[in-house]
Amino acid sequence: MKIAIFTDAYLEVASGIASSVRAQKQGLERLGHEVILFCPGLDGSLVKLPPTERKNVIVVPTCKVWHFGGVPMARNPGCVRDFIIRKYPNFASFDVVHVHYEAGCSLAGILLAKQFKIPLVQTMHGREDSAIAVNVPHPFKAFVATVLNRAHAGYIPHKIKVHKDDYLATSLTRAKMWELMVNHANMADIVVVPSKHFGKKLKHYGVKQPIQQLSNGVADNLLIKNVKVRELKEGEPLKIIWHSRISREKRFRGFLLALKDLDMPYELHAYGIGNDFLVAQAIILRWNLNAKLYGSAERKEIFAKMSECHISALTSYNFDIQSMTLLESEANGCPVFFCDPDMKEVMPTGSYVCTKEPSVEAMVKALRDLAKHPDRIKKMSQVMLKHRKEILQSAKIDELIEIYRSC
């Protein structure tokens, strides 16, 4: 098959969407399919990607000034669509279009699929309502959500209206973003969701198209063959790795405040960038935390450091629908620590620590309890290693191809 993939996720940062998209492209190409990937990029190139991964990656017109959290943004969908038609006048030769987001480049993918009558698959990756609610300061949240909603509706009709309620659309901001997500998903022939709980939420707010649950997959070439079972030995510091965005919606600053109150030996190795990076630096310096920020890094470097750590942390709440952080930890045999009970769906039983609530106090209590029972680290790691090959992209790719064929 000839497949066009569209994403607004910048491929050179530590991002779950970027990691899953790159893994899908590699998996499809390994089976002989032709994949062209369209995405935004800095200065028209993706120089940090390995040369083998840069092949058939097309950087679309990208805003030169406007970035979101240091991540480049594609220009408006019409501009991107026209650019692609000029570059690929035979765009109708694609067998399927697979879209992985809801912004400019992804909207262009939908417009092209409809224009050339190509089957369209849409993967819904995240809670955009939470992204706006957390990252945009008061009192601008509702204004930004309304602007984004109306801009989106200028390219895709919003036939479904979402109003405030007591479930998830608890504010005008959240209602506007749920409306955007639902109408975006309804443009597809098949909607793919990484977790069942998110599929239920989309259906609740009005997604009418068929919803298929398909887990993201970890790139096979990242698997460390001889990874060892983690063990926390007496007197040894608890070695923690963070390999997600350093951002407000991930609640990294809350995790740092939990470390401040730990009263036990620990090390934190944090990879990623985001809108809380400078705040995180300030907290680490102020409280003299035993934490190191590495910034953005390639997955191979992150996996190598993870193989030395006892546990991987993800402290978002009501935001992630299936974090690649968790899947990558499972592939590495590294137990996970998280705060969102929804994440239990995507992890093997007995492989994680989930706090009773998302508060800093609950994080401190859970970490202290783990330190008192170091044998749990070994048991959780053994469970991870038993299941780790199940979440590789090679184990998921046949399901993805079947979705393509069915639409």
RODO-2510 file (C-alpha; in nm, 4 decimals, decimal comma):
residues 407
     n   res          X          Y          Z
     1     m     0,0000     0,0000     0,0000
     2     k     0,0910     0,3645    -0,0415
     3     i     0,0159     0,5494     0,2817
     4     a     0,0176     0,9220     0,3656
     5     i     0,0664     0,9999     0,7357
     6     f    -0,0036     1,3485     0,8720
     7     t     0,0951     1,4722     1,2166
     8     d     0,1502     1,8040     1,3909
     9     a     0,3773     1,6383     1,6468
    10     y     0,7348     1,7546     1,6001
    11     l     0,9361     1,4385     1,5414
    12     e     1,2564     1,5579     1,7096
    13     v     1,1259     1,5994     2,0655
    14     a     1,0520     1,3504     2,3433
    15     s     0,6838     1,3129     2,2601
    16     g     0,4573     1,0110     2,2787
    17     i     0,2766     1,0953     1,9553
    18     a     0,6048     1,1485     1,7696
    19     s     0,7461     0,8210     1,9015
    20     s     0,4374     0,6216     1,8038
    21     v     0,4211     0,7781     1,4560
    22     r     0,7883     0,7076     1,3905
    23     a     0,7432     0,3482     1,5075
    24     q     0,4411     0,3001     1,2793
    25     k     0,6297     0,4349     0,9782
    26     q     0,9228     0,2010     1,0442
    27     g     0,6931    -0,0972     1,0952
    28     l     0,5010    -0,0359     0,7731
    29     e     0,8162     0,0195     0,5699
    30     r     0,9717    -0,2988     0,7055
    31     l     0,6797    -0,4887     0,5520
    32     g     0,7317    -0,3233     0,2142
    33     h     0,4642    -0,0521     0,2234
    34     e     0,5432     0,2969     0,0921
    35     v     0,4947     0,5631     0,3586
    36     i     0,5183     0,9406     0,3114
    37     l     0,5039     1,1348     0,6375
    38     f     0,4031     1,5030     0,6458
    39     c     0,4828     1,7174     0,9519
    40     p     0,6099     2,0628     1,0606
    41     g     0,9799     2,1226     1,1229
    42     l     1,2325     2,3888     1,2156
    43     d     1,4038     2,5581     0,9193
    44     g     1,2532     2,3080     0,6763
    45     s     1,4519     2,0086     0,8000
    46     l     1,4664     1,7386     1,0675
    47     v     1,8414     1,7123     1,1100
    48     k     1,8281     1,5379     1,4487
    49     l     1,6474     1,2373     1,3061
    50     p     1,8663     0,9422     1,2009
    51     p     1,9216     0,9513     0,8206
    52     t     1,7244     0,6289     0,7761
    53     e     1,4214     0,7878     0,9442
    54     r     1,4429     1,1108     0,7426
    55     k     1,3609     0,9250     0,4217
    56     n     1,0145     1,0141     0,2893
    57     v     0,9529     1,2697     0,5666
    58     i     0,8219     1,5928     0,4147
    59     v     0,8408     1,9140     0,6193
    60     v     0,5312     2,1217     0,5429
    61     p     0,5168     2,5041     0,5553
    62     t     0,5884     2,5945     0,9174
    63     c     0,5351     2,9166     1,1132
    64     k     0,8691     3,0956     1,1456
    65     v     0,7784     3,2895     1,4610
    66     w     0,4845     3,1187     1,6311
    67     h     0,5882     2,8118     1,8345
    68     f     0,3956     2,6387     2,1126
    69     g     0,6229     2,5472     2,4007
    70     g     0,9237     2,5520     2,1691
    71     v     0,7564     2,3135     1,9243
    72     p     0,7101     2,4335     1,5624
    73     m     0,3564     2,4745     1,4285
    74     a     0,2391     2,4098     1,0721
    75     r     0,0885     2,7024     0,8848
    76     n    -0,2839     2,7128     0,8072
    77     p    -0,4374     2,3970     0,6553
    78     g    -0,5095     2,5604     0,3189
    79     c    -0,1452     2,6626     0,2788
    80     v    -0,0251     2,3142     0,3741
    81     r    -0,2758     2,1477     0,1396
    82     d    -0,1683     2,3632    -0,1572
    83     f     0,1999     2,2924    -0,0846
    84     i     0,1388     1,9169    -0,0831
    85     i    -0,0649     1,9231    -0,4043
    86     r     0,2197     2,1076    -0,5769
    87     k     0,4705     1,8542    -0,4463
    88     y     0,2457     1,5519    -0,5071
    89     p     0,0145     1,6325    -0,8013
    90     n    -0,0711     1,2608    -0,8066
    91     f    -0,1872     1,2615    -0,4438
    92     a    -0,4873     1,0490    -0,5496
    93     s    -0,2449     0,7561    -0,5863
    94     f    -0,2339     0,7130    -0,2059
    95     d    -0,4369     0,4154    -0,0840
    96     v    -0,5045     0,5561     0,2627
    97     v    -0,4490     0,8741     0,4638
    98     h    -0,3704     0,8356     0,8359
    99     v    -0,3984     1,1496     1,0490
   100     h    -0,2450     1,1798     1,3971
   101     y    -0,3559     1,5133     1,5405
   102     e    -0,6051     1,8007     1,5093
   103     a    -0,4016     2,1083     1,4063
   104     g    -0,2855     2,2621     1,0752
   105     c    -0,0951     1,9763     0,9118
   106     s    -0,3471     1,7152     1,0269
   107     l    -0,6413     1,9224     0,9031
   108     a    -0,4678     1,9462     0,5655
   109     g    -0,4523     1,5671     0,5603
   110     i    -0,8286     1,5457     0,6137
   111     l    -0,8974     1,8045     0,3424
   112     l    -0,6794     1,6131     0,0957
   113     a    -0,8374     1,2786     0,1804
   114     k    -1,1844     1,4232     0,1189
   115     q    -1,0796     1,6097    -0,1967
   116     f    -0,9299     1,2984    -0,3579
   117     k    -1,1804     1,0524    -0,2035
   118     i    -0,9118     0,8516    -0,0222
   119     p    -1,0022     0,6359     0,2812
   120     l    -0,9224     0,8231     0,6032
   121     v    -0,8030     0,6826     0,9375
   122     q    -0,7805     0,9195     1,2353
   123     t    -0,5918     0,8345     1,5529
   124     m    -0,7113     1,0420     1,8479
   125     h    -0,4138     1,0762     2,0795
   126     g    -0,4983     1,3175     2,3570
   127     r    -0,7243     1,5210     2,5790
   128     e    -0,7046     1,8610     2,4121
   129     d    -0,9579     1,9922     2,6624
   130     s    -0,7103     1,9279     2,9433
   131     a    -0,4208     2,0712     2,7425
   132     i    -0,5940     2,4086     2,7093
   133     a    -0,7411     2,4059     3,0607
   134     v    -0,3989     2,3457     3,2155
   135     n    -0,1626     2,5402     2,9904
   136     v    -0,3535     2,8603     2,9115
   137     p    -0,3626     3,1116     3,2005
   138     h    -0,6875     3,2403     3,3473
   139     p    -0,8869     3,4346     3,2239
   140     f    -0,7887     3,3474     2,8645
   141     k    -0,8804     2,9767     2,8634
   142     a    -1,2339     3,0123     2,7253
   143     f    -1,1215     3,2741     2,4729
   144     v    -0,8424     3,0519     2,3351
   145     a    -1,0699     2,7459     2,3234
   146     t    -1,3390     2,9441     2,1395
   147     v    -1,0872     3,0783     1,8853
   148     l    -0,9451     2,7303     1,8224
   149     n    -1,2955     2,5872     1,7935
   150     r    -1,4047     2,8472     1,5378
   151     a    -1,0819     2,8191     1,3389
   152     h    -1,1254     2,4416     1,3250
   153     a    -1,4903     2,4798     1,2216
   154     g    -1,3728     2,6950     0,9317
   155     y    -1,2239     2,3818     0,7731
   156     i    -1,4394     2,1029     0,9156
   157     p    -1,8131     2,1399     0,9851
   158     h    -1,9065     2,1088     1,3522
   159     k    -2,2311     1,9130     1,3197
   160     i    -2,2082     1,7936     1,6809
   161     k    -2,2415     2,0569     1,9523
   162     v    -2,1017     1,9915     2,2999
   163     h    -2,2286     2,1879     2,5983
   164     k    -2,1106     2,2174     2,9589
   165     d    -2,1937     1,9246     3,1820
   166     d    -2,0914     1,7536     3,5059
   167     y    -1,8854     1,4790     3,3375
   168     l    -1,5789     1,5946     3,1414
   169     a    -1,7000     1,9150     2,9730
   170     t    -1,7124     2,0943     3,3073
   171     s    -1,6358     2,4395     3,1658
   172     l    -1,6870     2,6353     2,8453
   173     t    -1,3176     2,5758     2,7680
   174     r    -1,3504     2,1994     2,7942
   175     a    -1,6840     2,1896     2,6084
   176     k    -1,5376     2,3807     2,3126
   177     m    -1,2385     2,1458     2,2916
   178     w    -1,4525     1,8301     2,3194
   179     e    -1,6638     1,9679     2,0357
   180     l    -1,3480     2,0175     1,8281
   181     m    -1,2206     1,6642     1,9017
   182     v    -1,5525     1,4919     1,8310
   183     n    -1,6167     1,6646     1,4995
   184     h    -1,2573     1,6061     1,3942
   185     a    -1,2918     1,2338     1,4642
   186     n    -1,6226     1,2127     1,2775
   187     m    -1,4484     1,3054     0,9517
   188     a    -1,2686     0,9696     0,9457
   189     d    -1,3841     0,6372     0,8055
   190     i    -1,2338     0,4657     1,1101
   191     v    -1,1303     0,6300     1,4385
   192     v    -0,8377     0,4673     1,6189
   193     v    -0,7904     0,5119     1,9935
   194     p    -0,4970     0,3734     2,1954
   195     s    -0,7180     0,2914     2,4985
   196     k    -1,0755     0,1758     2,5514
   197     h    -1,1526     0,4377     2,8165
   198     f    -1,0838     0,7205     2,5705
   199     g    -1,2991     0,5561     2,3023
   200     k    -1,5916     0,5491     2,5471
   201     k    -1,5443     0,9186     2,6239
   202     l    -1,5387     1,0135     2,2543
   203     k    -1,8515     0,8099     2,1895
   204     h    -2,0213     0,9742     2,4882
   205     y    -1,9699     1,3190     2,3329
   206     g    -2,0867     1,2275     1,9852
   207     v    -1,8378     1,0304     1,7761
   208     k    -2,0538     0,8328     1,5314
   209     q    -1,7861     0,6696     1,3177
   210     p    -1,6526     0,3195     1,3977
   211     i    -1,3990     0,3301     1,6815
   212     q    -1,1159     0,0763     1,6832
   213     q    -0,8906     0,0332     1,9867
   214     l    -0,5282    -0,0242     1,8888
   215     s    -0,2424     0,0254     2,1317
   216     n     0,0545     0,2329     2,0294
   217     g     0,3724     0,0361     1,9788
   218     v     0,7374     0,0830     2,0693
   219     a     0,9894     0,0751     1,7840
   220     d     1,1546    -0,2668     1,7738
   221     n     1,5014    -0,1223     1,7214
   222     l     1,4825     0,0438     2,0660
   223     l     1,4531    -0,2872     2,2508
   224     i     1,7562    -0,3587     2,4702
   225     k     1,8124    -0,7338     2,4397
   226     n     1,9844    -0,8201     2,7661
   227     v     1,8016    -0,5859     3,0007
   228     k     1,8190    -0,6931     3,3643
   229     v     1,5550    -0,7255     3,6347
   230     r     1,5555    -0,4119     3,8502
   231     e     1,6492    -0,4548     4,2163
   232     l     1,6634    -0,1864     4,4859
   233     k     1,9420    -0,2949     4,7179
   234     e     1,9805    -0,1873     5,0791
   235     g     2,1354     0,1598     5,1111
   236     e     2,1016     0,2277     4,7390
   237     p     1,9174     0,5434     4,6255
   238     l     1,5886     0,4974     4,4398
   239     k     1,6811     0,5801     4,0796
   240     i     1,3906     0,7422     3,8962
   241     i     1,3655     0,8325     3,5272
   242     w     1,1279     1,0855     3,3730
   243     h     1,1061     1,0708     2,9921
   244     s     0,8075     1,2807     2,8976
   245     r     0,7421     1,6512     2,8462
   246     i     0,8533     1,8893     3,1214
   247     s     0,5178     2,0633     3,1125
   248     r     0,2220     2,1763     3,3178
   249     e    -0,0169     1,9078     3,1937
   250     k     0,2351     1,6388     3,2919
   251     r     0,2565     1,7931     3,6434
   252     f     0,6341     1,7615     3,6631
   253     r     0,6697     2,0461     3,9147
   254     g     0,4369     1,8579     4,1520
   255     f     0,6595     1,5519     4,1263
   256     l     0,9643     1,7649     4,2115
   257     l     0,7847     1,8999     4,5190
   258     a     0,7137     1,5411     4,6209
   259     l     1,0867     1,4628     4,5987
   260     k     1,1555     1,7629     4,8237
   261     d     0,9572     1,5970     5,1032
   262     l     1,0828     1,2410     5,0535
   263     d     1,3448     1,2146     5,3330
   264     m     1,5079     0,9182     5,1586
   265     p     1,7948     0,8735     4,9117
   266     y     1,6937     0,9113     4,5470
   267     e     1,8199     1,0197     4,2045
   268     l     1,6023     1,1710     3,9321
   269     h     1,7088     1,1668     3,5667
   270     a     1,4630     1,3782     3,3649
   271     y     1,4490     1,3900     2,9841
   272     g     1,2266     1,6216     2,7815
   273     i     1,1439     1,9864     2,7218
   274     g     0,8289     2,1910     2,7677
   275     n     0,6702     2,4982     2,9168
   276     d     0,7754     2,4100     3,2733
   277     f     1,1439     2,3497     3,2006
   278     l     1,2683     2,6779     3,3517
   279     v     1,0339     2,6396     3,6496
   280     a     1,1713     2,2891     3,7033
   281     q     1,5282     2,4202     3,6977
   282     a     1,4377     2,6831     3,9578
   283     i     1,2702     2,4282     4,1886
   284     i     1,5691     2,1940     4,1661
   285     l     1,8108     2,4751     4,2544
   286     r     1,5943     2,6201     4,5313
   287     w     1,5487     2,2897     4,7148
   288     n     1,8827     2,1387     4,6161
   289     l     1,7115     1,8307     4,4727
   290     n     1,9167     1,5374     4,3534
   291     a     1,7744     1,5750     4,0030
   292     k     1,9314     1,6268     3,6614
   293     l     1,7535     1,7756     3,3587
   294     y     1,8923     1,6478     3,0274
   295     g     1,6572     1,8301     2,7898
   296     s     1,5581     1,6683     2,4620
   297     a     1,7333     1,3434     2,3689
   298     e     1,7000     1,0523     2,1299
   299     r     1,5152     0,7436     2,2547
   300     k     1,8279     0,5240     2,2420
   301     e     1,9979     0,7531     2,4956
   302     i     1,6867     0,7555     2,7141
   303     f     1,6530     0,3777     2,6996
   304     a     2,0172     0,3343     2,7990
   305     k     1,9642     0,5509     3,1087
   306     m     1,6341     0,3766     3,1847
   307     s     1,8127     0,0416     3,2006
   308     e     2,0022     0,1806     3,5037
   309     c     1,6916     0,3070     3,6875
   310     h     1,4503     0,1353     3,9256
   311     i     1,1316     0,3095     3,8240
   312     s     0,9831     0,5398     3,5581
   313     a     0,7550     0,8274     3,6626
   314     l     0,4508     0,9806     3,4912
   315     t     0,2402     1,2130     3,7092
   316     s    -0,0202     1,3542     3,4700
   317     y    -0,3832     1,3295     3,5758
   318     n    -0,6916     1,3284     3,3529
   319     f    -0,4756     1,4101     3,0509
   320     d    -0,2956     1,1092     2,9015
   321     i    -0,5009     0,8423     2,7291
   322     q    -0,2146     0,5950     2,6828
   323     s     0,1295     0,7319     2,7503
   324     m     0,4231     0,6114     2,5403
   325     t     0,6267     0,6720     2,8562
   326     l     0,4554     0,3722     3,0114
   327     l     0,4899     0,1493     2,7048
   328     e     0,8580     0,2345     2,6635
   329     s     0,9134     0,1531     3,0304
   330     e     0,7421    -0,1827     2,9828
   331     a     0,9655    -0,2568     2,6836
   332     n     1,2645    -0,1865     2,9068
   333     g     1,1442    -0,3921     3,2032
   334     c     1,1226    -0,0789     3,4181
   335     p     0,8351    -0,0535     3,6710
   336     v     0,6186     0,2580     3,6490
   337     f     0,4838     0,5147     3,8960
   338     f     0,1734     0,7140     3,7991
   339     c    -0,1218     0,9072     3,9415
   340     d    -0,4036     0,8500     3,6917
   341     p    -0,6091     0,5319     3,7501
   342     d    -0,7049     0,5266     3,3794
   343     m    -0,3479     0,4185     3,3080
   344     k    -0,4082     0,0865     3,4816
   345     e    -0,5862    -0,0272     3,1652
   346     v    -0,2677    -0,0147     2,9592
   347     m    -0,0261    -0,1733     3,2084
   348     p     0,0116    -0,5397     3,3131
   349     t    -0,1267    -0,6136     3,6583
   350     g     0,1498    -0,6048     3,9175
   351     s     0,3838    -0,3818     3,7151
   352     y     0,3049    -0,0372     3,8566
   353     v     0,2519     0,1902     4,1540
   354     c    -0,0585     0,4090     4,1257
   355     t    -0,1113     0,6779     4,3882
   356     k    -0,4469     0,6892     4,5643
   357     e    -0,4984     1,0481     4,4484
   358     p    -0,3002     1,2954     4,2345
   359     s    -0,1793     1,5187     4,5209
   360     v     0,1836     1,5804     4,6136
   361     e     0,1156     1,4235     4,9525
   362     a    -0,0117     1,1040     4,7888
   363     m     0,3010     1,0875     4,5703
   364     v     0,5264     1,1238     4,8763
   365     k     0,3372     0,8527     5,0627
   366     a     0,3513     0,6095     4,7689
   367     l     0,7261     0,6636     4,7123
   368     r     0,8052     0,6221     5,0830
   369     d     0,6025     0,3017     5,0910
   370     l     0,7897     0,1714     4,7876
   371     a     1,1240     0,2423     4,9551
   372     k     1,0091     0,0451     5,2611
   373     h     0,9269    -0,2543     5,0415
   374     p     1,2143    -0,2716     4,7898
   375     d     1,1216    -0,6295     4,6936
   376     r     0,8264    -0,4809     4,5010
   377     i     1,0687    -0,3291     4,2503
   378     k     1,1985    -0,6732     4,1536
   379     k     0,8493    -0,8242     4,1287
   380     m     0,7178    -0,5384     3,9134
   381     s     1,0212    -0,5539     3,6862
   382     q     0,9756    -0,9281     3,6354
   383     v     0,6153    -0,8694     3,5273
   384     m     0,7262    -0,5998     3,2817
   385     l     0,9898    -0,8257     3,1271
   386     k     0,7385    -1,1070     3,0881
   387     h     0,5079    -0,8870     2,8777
   388     r     0,7486    -0,6469     2,7086
   389     k     0,7437    -0,7953     2,3566
   390     e     0,3661    -0,7603     2,3439
   391     i     0,3877    -0,3822     2,3065
   392     l     0,6476    -0,3717     2,0271
   393     q     0,5346    -0,2173     1,7001
   394     s     0,5945    -0,5489     1,5218
   395     a     0,3233    -0,7019     1,7419
   396     k     0,0753    -0,4264     1,6466
   397     i     0,1449    -0,3648     1,2787
   398     d    -0,0795    -0,6401     1,1388
   399     e    -0,3761    -0,4904     1,3253
   400     l    -0,2988    -0,1488     1,1782
   401     i    -0,2789    -0,2880     0,8255
   402     e    -0,6111    -0,4653     0,8780
   403     i    -0,7665    -0,1327     0,9776
   404     y    -0,6323     0,0230     0,6563
   405     r    -0,7728    -0,2595     0,4442
   406     s    -1,1125    -0,2508     0,6135
   407     c    -1,1718     0,1147     0,5217
***
